[in-house]
């Protein structure tokens, strides 16, 4: 069994009972299926096999070193958005020639690090950033490969907080100005404008905006190559949603490849959530069953500091018992211990009636879970466990109080 399912009534990860992992490592606890991660990556890689391509895993989704190293061994590249993610990807064994550096607000130090590493591409999002990359590369006597992130004003029809391709969003350069920016690069030393990129949003379930983005990029790349620019890559971004109705890697490739297949460019894709999202759960233990004014609450030991997506995006993640479900059910909210009304994982949900001490599994927590965790309310961040070949190992220990105060001074 790959991923999560039930065996003998118990919820398991690659055959390992989740109740056992909660007992051995405590809760809250992130648990990842190594086999599910492998399978997802291989499907993306195979889906684009018809063209020269590179799957650049979006490290922001989950940057645990063990997961980055696992993907590196499978041949993945990486899409990084900070100096920290760049260092993590390199340390995990992803070669710089397989890394693209995105982000609308790179610091001078981050630009210098990207130039020094010799990356596949630094994605610039403004003329000023292009000038800074040029200066950093010229000062070090190197030439940086650069791709321009364009904003095609395409509605990905996702949550407003994760829309990135509309004209009012902060990301990229208006696609109508792309030729102007490329022409500006002719006067700048130290940069080689070798690609174009767009990423129009996250949690995308509709193939239409993805197909349209690919068409816009293909047209742009052809025109730039005709103007004498050494275009090598067309990066169609990522942003695939997960859950019911999600596009498969095969459907994604079918949507974006038609305008790109005939062209002499390498196709880059940047899936993150679609590789690791469904490969992870957050385990949490029931602290209290509470009823007030005809309202039921299941109070658990995980909070919004451990898993922010429900509070930040209103995201609804399925929750089920890790043990054998009760025959009784309850109409309830599942809430955490943090002192915020927004600290809730599900509202007005029907669940098998839990008991105090039961372990619940919050599904699809492998992406934007631990990476967004905080120490709000002075709470330590959870441990992370990876299940591989029927064995579980801790890939990040639980924080202790001493970790939280180590950087403080009176």
VOGU-3710 file (C-alpha; in Angstrom, 3 decimals, decimal comma):
1> xxxxxxxxxx> 0,000/0,000/0,000  1,403/3,375/-1,080  0,503/6,436/0,947  -2,367/6,446/3,428  -5,127/3,917/3,867  -6,661/1,526/6,350  -5,403/-1,908/7,293  -7,241/-3,979/9,870  -9,261/-0,889/10,671  -6,218/1,289/11,458
11> xxxxxxxxxx> -4,985/4,211/9,375  -1,495/3,462/8,095  1,255/5,186/6,128  2,981/2,777/3,775  1,892/0,007/6,127  2,972/1,676/9,384  0,089/2,439/11,827  -0,201/6,159/12,489  -1,255/5,530/16,093  2,111/3,833/16,607
21> xxxxxxxxxx> 3,965/6,838/15,210  1,980/9,194/17,467  2,793/7,029/20,477  6,502/6,814/19,634  7,089/10,435/18,578  4,330/12,456/20,221  1,865/14,903/18,713  1,431/17,166/16,864  3,440/15,199/14,306  3,925/15,482/10,555
31> xxxxxxxxxx> 4,181/12,129/8,781  5,231/11,737/5,139  5,056/8,792/2,765  8,325/8,394/0,878  6,686/6,077/-1,653  3,925/8,592/-2,404  6,482/11,365/-2,996  8,451/9,135/-5,347  5,353/8,132/-7,286  4,167/11,718/-7,728
41> xxxxxxxxxx> 7,516/12,950/-8,985  7,905/10,055/-11,428  4,461/10,720/-12,875  5,363/14,350/-13,581  8,681/13,339/-15,108  7,019/10,741/-17,327  4,187/13,069/-18,345  6,675/15,470/-19,944  8,923/12,792/-21,444  7,898/13,751/-24,992
51> xxxxxxxxxx> 9,950/16,963/-24,817  13,291/18,028/-23,332  12,249/19,043/-19,833  13,133/19,450/-16,186  10,820/19,074/-13,205  11,910/21,818/-10,809  10,299/20,911/-7,483  8,936/24,025/-5,738  10,913/23,866/-2,502  8,594/26,326/-0,753
61> xxxxxxxxxx> 5,988/23,563/-0,509  8,159/21,473/1,815  11,854/22,138/2,201  12,740/19,334/4,624  16,250/18,267/3,712  15,342/14,581/3,611  12,612/15,295/1,052  14,847/17,541/-1,056  17,578/14,882/-1,017  15,076/12,203/-1,979
71> xxxxxxxxxx> 13,919/14,231/-4,971  17,516/15,015/-5,913  18,222/11,288/-6,164  15,237/10,944/-8,487  16,683/13,606/-10,807  14,577/16,577/-9,773  15,600/20,171/-10,107  14,382/22,843/-7,715  12,521/26,123/-7,809  13,719/28,215/-4,847
81> xxxxxxxxxx> 12,446/31,569/-3,629  14,978/32,595/-0,981  18,624/32,349/-0,084  17,718/29,815/2,577  15,937/27,568/0,106  18,868/27,883/-2,294  21,290/26,734/0,399  18,962/23,891/1,383  18,605/22,663/-2,200  22,360/22,730/-2,811
91> xxxxxxxxxx> 23,067/21,001/0,519  20,543/18,289/-0,387  22,475/17,468/-3,555  20,496/19,305/-6,242  23,063/20,639/-8,693  22,987/24,379/-9,434  22,434/23,684/-13,129  19,041/22,257/-12,121  17,934/25,152/-9,888  15,882/28,214/-10,790
101> xxxxxxxxxx> 15,706/31,148/-8,365  12,323/32,881/-8,262  10,901/35,616/-6,045  9,832/39,234/-6,426  12,018/40,602/-3,634  15,490/39,079/-3,731  18,047/40,876/-1,558  21,468/41,875/-2,842  23,002/39,003/-0,864  20,554/36,528/-2,374
111> xxxxxxxxxx> 21,284/37,766/-5,887  25,015/37,470/-5,234  24,523/33,903/-3,952  22,512/32,960/-7,022  25,122/34,424/-9,356  27,969/32,708/-7,517  26,217/29,338/-7,618  25,884/29,340/-11,420  22,191/28,496/-11,511  20,144/27,311/-14,446
121> xxxxxxxxxx> 18,268/30,599/-14,236  17,643/33,567/-11,999  14,059/34,651/-12,602  14,022/38,437/-12,608  10,765/40,274/-12,011  11,702/43,898/-12,763  14,188/45,961/-14,744  15,805/47,035/-11,493  16,361/43,440/-10,456  17,886/42,702/-13,855
131> xxxxxxxxxx> 20,292/45,595/-13,329  21,263/44,232/-9,925  21,928/40,761/-11,334  24,036/42,348/-14,059  26,074/44,317/-11,531  26,641/41,280/-9,305  27,702/39,091/-12,203  29,969/41,726/-13,749  31,638/42,359/-10,390  32,433/38,668/-10,050
141> xxxxxxxxxx> 33,569/38,248/-13,625  30,797/35,812/-14,538  27,731/35,711/-16,755  24,420/34,849/-15,098  21,713/32,964/-16,959  18,494/34,939/-16,553  14,861/34,242/-17,335  12,209/36,945/-17,265  9,091/36,255/-15,247  6,158/37,719/-17,097
151> xxxxxxxxxx> 2,695/38,502/-15,823  0,169/37,494/-18,501  -2,904/38,836/-16,643  -4,513/35,400/-16,553  -7,027/34,511/-13,856  -6,162/31,112/-12,375  -9,515/31,087/-10,539  -7,951/30,211/-7,209  -7,982/31,891/-3,797  -7,109/35,634/-3,988
161> xxxxxxxxxx> -4,195/35,111/-1,586  -2,503/32,692/-3,987  -3,308/34,369/-7,292  -0,063/35,445/-8,962  -0,847/36,004/-12,647  -3,282/38,930/-12,598  -2,286/42,464/-13,530  -2,874/43,674/-9,964  -0,576/41,007/-8,491  2,965/41,926/-7,476
171> xxxxxxxxxx> 4,627/39,208/-9,531  6,469/39,513/-12,822  6,641/42,054/-15,621  3,660/42,866/-17,836  4,026/40,444/-20,734  3,471/43,336/-23,135  6,730/44,867/-21,818  8,814/41,689/-22,114  10,510/42,684/-25,378  11,376/46,074/-23,858
181> xxxxxxxxxx> 13,074/44,393/-20,883  14,986/42,006/-23,122  16,178/44,909/-25,253  17,355/46,669/-22,094  19,506/43,629/-21,304  21,605/44,165/-24,438  23,319/47,072/-22,712  23,940/45,178/-19,466  27,114/43,166/-18,905  27,062/39,862/-17,065
191> xxxxxxxxxx> 23,591/38,621/-18,037  22,431/36,151/-20,649  18,675/36,322/-21,233  17,993/32,657/-21,815  14,375/32,057/-20,874  10,856/33,176/-20,059  8,667/32,087/-17,150  5,172/32,571/-15,781  3,338/31,224/-12,749  -0,290/32,299/-12,515
201> xxxxxxxxxx> -1,395/30,907/-9,163  -1,776/27,932/-6,851  -4,458/25,322/-6,196  -5,453/25,469/-9,866  -8,092/22,932/-10,927  -8,909/24,316/-14,371  -6,664/23,478/-17,310  -7,761/26,561/-19,310  -5,537/29,170/-17,569  -2,581/26,774/-17,705
211> xxxxxxxxxx> -3,068/26,131/-21,419  -3,445/29,838/-22,139  -0,279/30,628/-20,157  1,692/28,068/-22,185  0,401/29,570/-25,432  1,388/33,088/-24,344  4,859/31,932/-23,328  5,386/29,962/-26,538  4,490/32,982/-28,671  6,772/35,208/-26,616
221> xxxxxxxxxx> 9,706/32,802/-26,726  9,487/32,420/-30,504  9,408/36,183/-31,028  12,358/36,744/-28,700  14,415/34,022/-30,362  13,643/35,585/-33,745  14,984/38,866/-32,384  18,310/37,222/-31,657  17,983/36,387/-27,968  19,436/32,986/-26,960
231> xxxxxxxxxx> 16,225/31,507/-25,583  16,800/28,044/-24,125  13,956/27,466/-21,658  10,239/28,097/-21,335  9,085/27,698/-17,738  5,319/27,212/-17,396  5,381/27,346/-13,592  3,303/25,056/-11,414  0,319/25,622/-9,161  -1,685/22,420/-9,640
241> xxxxxxxxxx> -4,285/21,816/-6,961  -4,788/18,587/-5,053  -7,948/16,837/-3,944  -11,191/15,970/-5,685  -11,209/17,171/-9,286  -7,478/17,899/-9,379  -5,614/17,735/-12,671  -3,321/14,745/-12,995  0,273/15,213/-14,183  -0,813/13,663/-17,470
251> xxxxxxxxxx> -3,706/16,103/-17,879  -1,399/18,981/-16,998  1,100/17,949/-19,665  -1,701/17,554/-22,208  -2,858/21,093/-21,449  0,492/22,876/-21,731  2,551/20,883/-24,228  0,687/21,412/-27,535  2,090/24,917/-28,199  5,520/23,977/-26,820
261> xxxxxxxxxx> 6,164/20,551/-28,338  7,203/21,833/-31,799  9,607/24,442/-30,393  13,355/24,019/-29,801  13,174/24,989/-26,143  13,533/23,004/-22,928  10,294/22,973/-20,928  10,517/23,614/-17,192  7,685/22,858/-14,752  7,518/23,741/-11,063
271> xxxxxxxxxx> 5,126/21,427/-9,178  5,343/21,543/-5,398  2,032/20,843/-3,668  1,156/18,302/-6,373  4,236/16,242/-5,432  4,181/16,382/-1,632  0,749/17,652/-0,571  -1,115/14,350/-0,465  1,996/12,540/0,781  1,706/14,040/4,279
281> xxxxxxxxxx> -0,627/14,127/7,262  -0,571/16,041/10,529  -1,329/13,848/13,541  -2,982/15,508/16,506  -4,371/14,169/19,769  -7,801/14,965/21,180  -7,531/16,973/24,417  -11,167/17,702/25,188  -14,712/17,186/23,950  -16,607/20,360/24,728
291> xxxxxxxxxx> -20,269/21,305/24,322  -21,592/24,817/24,904  -24,948/26,304/23,815  -25,732/23,294/21,613  -22,342/23,623/19,896  -19,781/20,794/19,894  -16,026/21,283/19,862  -13,278/18,713/19,518  -10,207/20,421/21,008  -6,911/18,998/19,736
301> xxxxxxxxxx> -3,264/19,638/20,588  -2,323/20,964/17,121  -2,935/24,635/16,478  -2,816/27,193/13,722  0,842/27,710/14,566  1,442/24,085/13,485  -0,766/24,187/10,380  -1,741/27,636/9,132  -3,592/26,900/5,899  -7,112/26,620/7,356
311> xxxxxxxxxx> -6,776/29,956/9,189  -4,931/31,725/6,354  -6,860/30,482/3,328  -9,999/28,952/4,774  -8,658/25,631/3,488  -10,678/22,561/4,489  -8,612/19,426/5,042  -10,256/16,069/5,641  -9,835/14,740/9,181  -10,315/11,165/10,322
321> xxxxxxxxxx> -9,402/8,979/13,294  -6,062/7,217/13,121  -7,582/4,322/15,065  -10,745/2,355/14,424  -13,593/4,819/13,864  -16,501/4,870/16,260  -19,922/3,803/15,002  -21,303/7,024/16,509  -20,880/10,387/14,826  -20,834/13,998/15,992
331> xxxxxxxxxx> -21,559/17,340/14,311  -18,679/19,459/15,519  -15,898/21,979/15,037  -12,316/20,705/15,288  -10,294/23,435/16,978  -6,826/23,970/18,362  -5,475/25,430/21,615  -4,206/28,746/20,234  -5,851/31,899/21,568  -7,414/32,929/18,257
341> xxxxxxxxxx> -10,943/32,274/17,038  -9,417/31,444/13,655  -7,623/28,470/15,219  -9,954/25,873/13,709  -9,314/23,031/11,273  -12,903/22,133/10,404  -16,223/23,777/11,200  -19,656/22,140/11,260  -18,256/18,787/10,210  -19,613/15,296/10,790
351> xxxxxxxxxx> -16,928/13,038/12,256  -16,834/9,657/13,968  -17,226/10,469/17,663  -13,726/10,639/19,164  -12,666/10,155/22,766  -10,104/12,098/24,763  -6,666/10,805/23,853  -7,634/9,613/20,369  -5,314/10,499/17,494  -6,763/12,306/14,479
361> xxxxxxxxxx> -5,094/12,633/11,082  -5,383/15,891/9,152  -4,923/14,921/5,519  -3,112/16,577/2,598  -0,721/18,352/4,962  2,521/17,531/3,172  2,688/20,953/1,484  2,677/24,349/3,179  2,423/22,682/6,568  5,625/22,581/8,563
371> xxxxxxxxxx> 7,235/25,237/6,353  4,593/27,755/7,473  4,633/26,732/11,139  5,499/29,288/13,802  6,120/29,570/17,519  3,043/31,677/18,203  1,864/31,333/21,832  5,445/30,170/22,537  4,626/26,749/21,114  7,387/24,512/19,746
381> xxxxxxxxxx> 7,088/23,383/16,145  6,243/19,711/15,527  8,573/16,891/14,633  8,572/15,405/11,118  8,740/11,684/10,349  9,355/10,047/6,969  8,126/6,518/6,317  10,281/4,653/3,828  10,131/0,956/3,015  7,998/0,184/6,042
391> xxxxxxxxxx> 10,308/1,956/8,491  9,867/5,398/10,030  12,608/7,854/10,891  12,626/11,333/12,366  13,803/13,849/9,774  13,290/16,864/12,041  13,070/16,592/15,814  10,442/18,392/17,818  11,575/21,777/19,092  12,265/22,143/22,802
401> xxxxxxxxxx> 11,825/25,228/24,949  15,583/25,739/24,784  15,372/26,051/20,993  12,794/28,814/21,320  14,878/30,957/23,686  18,353/30,260/22,289  18,506/33,485/20,282  17,073/35,745/22,977  18,976/38,283/25,065  17,849/40,218/28,123
//
